[in-house]
Amino acid sequence: MFGDSADRVTAYWRYLRDNDVYAAHAIVAPQAARDPAYYERANLPIPTLRAVAEDDEGVVVHGMKMLATGAILANENYSGLIDVLRELCGGGAMQMPADVTVLDDADLAKTFREFWHTPQLDAVERMKLHRLAWDLVGSEFAGRHLRYEKFYAGVGFIVRGHNFREAPWQRFDALVDDLLGKLEPAPDRQDDTDGSGHGT
């Protein structure tokens, strides 16, 4: 499939696997272009992106590709992460001054520094932390961003259905069957038919 580059593609895949790297984007063939034999039988050009010519000035490509993203992670996980952050913040963000101008007044600044600090953070650093959290959980930007992450790839049940439909289930099943096939009981448990843990 990848011609002379097959070894490099395999090495890259192994690197991702061995280092637990999540590739956020992938370039894949469009769904209608995944059966090149169909186009060959019909004597039609294969629509997937490919190099059609190469000369001293470079490579000429023709066709199309789709950008696949980790949309399922955004749909399924982002809301949960924001909910956890919101619980960790509690009401702290709303107990902070509206902005940093509280430090412009000497008396207010003294009161703020005295009563808003914790053993871990002084009042100003604590305010910075809560303002950052508020940008993620409570601001107008936060609301728009949450909606974007939840719906930019489509409604959740549609995305889940798409992933279920497109998943290579036969390959997944084969991996599990292969692993289970390698599990052999110890010799003294070979005849453990009653599940008691004792051989016959």
N, C-alpha and C positions, 0 to 999 in steps of 0.2 A: 504493500500500500504506500509506503513512504520511500520506496526505491533505495537509493544509496544512503539516504539519511535515516534509515530504519534503526540502526544501532544508536544513533544520537538521540532519537526520539525515545527509545527504550531506556537509555541511560538517564534521560531527563525524568521520565516517569518513575524510575527506581529511586532517583534522588528525592522526588516529592514524597514517595511512599516511605522511604527509610528515615526521612527527617520530619515526617508528619507535617508537611507543608500544605496549607490550603491554598489552592490556586483559585483566585476570585473570578477569573474570567477564562473562558476557553473559546477557541474559534472552531466551529463545527460546521459540517455540511448541512444545508437546508434539508428539511425532512423529505421533500419531494426529490432530492438529488442523492439519496442514500442507496439507490439501486442502479449503479451504472450499467448493469447488464440490460435493463429495460431500454435505456437510450441507445445502447449499441444495437439491440435487436431492431429498434425502430429507425435506425440510421439517423439519430438526432444527436446534436452536440450535448455532451454532458454538462449540465449547468453549474456544477460545483466549481469552485475556484481552482485554477490549475495554471501552470506555466505553459504557454503555447509557443513561445519562441525565446531564444537567447542569443545575444550578439555582444560585440565589444562595448556597446552602450548600456547594456543591462539586460533585464529579464522582462518579458511581456507576459502579463497574466490576464486571464479572462474567466468570467464566471462570478459566482457569489458565495459568500459565507455568512453564517449567523454568529452573533456574539452571544455566548451562553454565560450567564452569571450565577452567582450563588444566591439566587433569589429565594430559594426555599429557606435559607438561614435567616434572611431578613424577615420573611413572612412569619416564621415560626418562633424566632428567638428574640427579635429586637424589643417587642412589647414586654416580654418577660424580664429582660435586662433592665428596662426603664422602670418597671414596677418595683424591682428589687432596689434600685437606686432611690426611688421615691420613698420607699419604706425606711431605708437607711437615713435619709435626710430628715424624716419626720416633719415637724413644724419648724425646724431650725432655719430654713431659708426664709420663712416669713417673719421670723423674729429679728432678722438682720435689718439694718438701716436701708432706706430706699436706694441710696448711692453713697459714694465716698465723701460727699461734701460734709458729712457728719464730722469729719476730721478738721474742717475749716474753723469750727468754733472750739475754742480751747476748753470750755466747760463740758460741752457735749463729748469732745474727744476723750477727755479724762474719764467721764462716766462710761463711755463705750469701752475704752481699754480696760477699765477696772472690772466691769460686770459681764463682758462678752467673751473674755478669754477662757481657756480651759487649760488643764495641766499639760496638754499636748501642743496646743497652738495659742499664740497670742491673738488678740481680737481681730487685728487687721488680716492676718493670714487665714483666720477662720472665716472671715467675711469673703475673702477671695475664693475660698473653697466652696462655700455655699452659693456664691454667685455663679460659679462655673457649673455646679450641679443644677441650679435653677435654669440655666440656659438649655440644659438637657431634659428637664422634666416639667418646667412650669411656664416658660416664656412662650411668646407667640411663635418664635422660631422652633421651639421644642414641639409644639403641637403640629406645625406643618411638617416637620421632619418625621415625626412618628407616623403621621398619615402617609407620607411618601414611602417610608420603609415597609409599611403594611400593605400598600396597594399598588406600588409602581409596577410590579410584575403581574398584577392581576389579583383578584380576590383569592384568599387563602385556599379555599376548597378547590378552586380551579387549578392553582399551582400544584397542590398536592395530587390532584388527579392526573395532571400532566406528568409529574415525576413518577407516579405509579405506572402510568401507561408506557413511558419510555424506558423505564429501568430494565436492564438486561437480567431478568429474573432467572433464566436458565443458567446463566453464568454464576449468579449468586448461589443458586441451589447447588450447582456443581461444586463450588468452593466448600459449602457446608458438608455435602456428601463426602467430599474428599477428606476433610478433616475428621469426620465421624468414622470413616473407613479406616483411618490410621489408629483409632483408639481400640486397642485390644485388651481384654481383661487379663489379669494375672492368671497363671496356670491353675492356681488353687481356687479360682472363682469361675472357671470355665463352665461348670455345671450348676451354677447358682440360678436355678430356674424359679425358685420361690421368692427371690428378693431378700432373703434373710441375711445374706452375707456369708453364709456357710456353704461350702461345696457339698455335693452329694457323695 
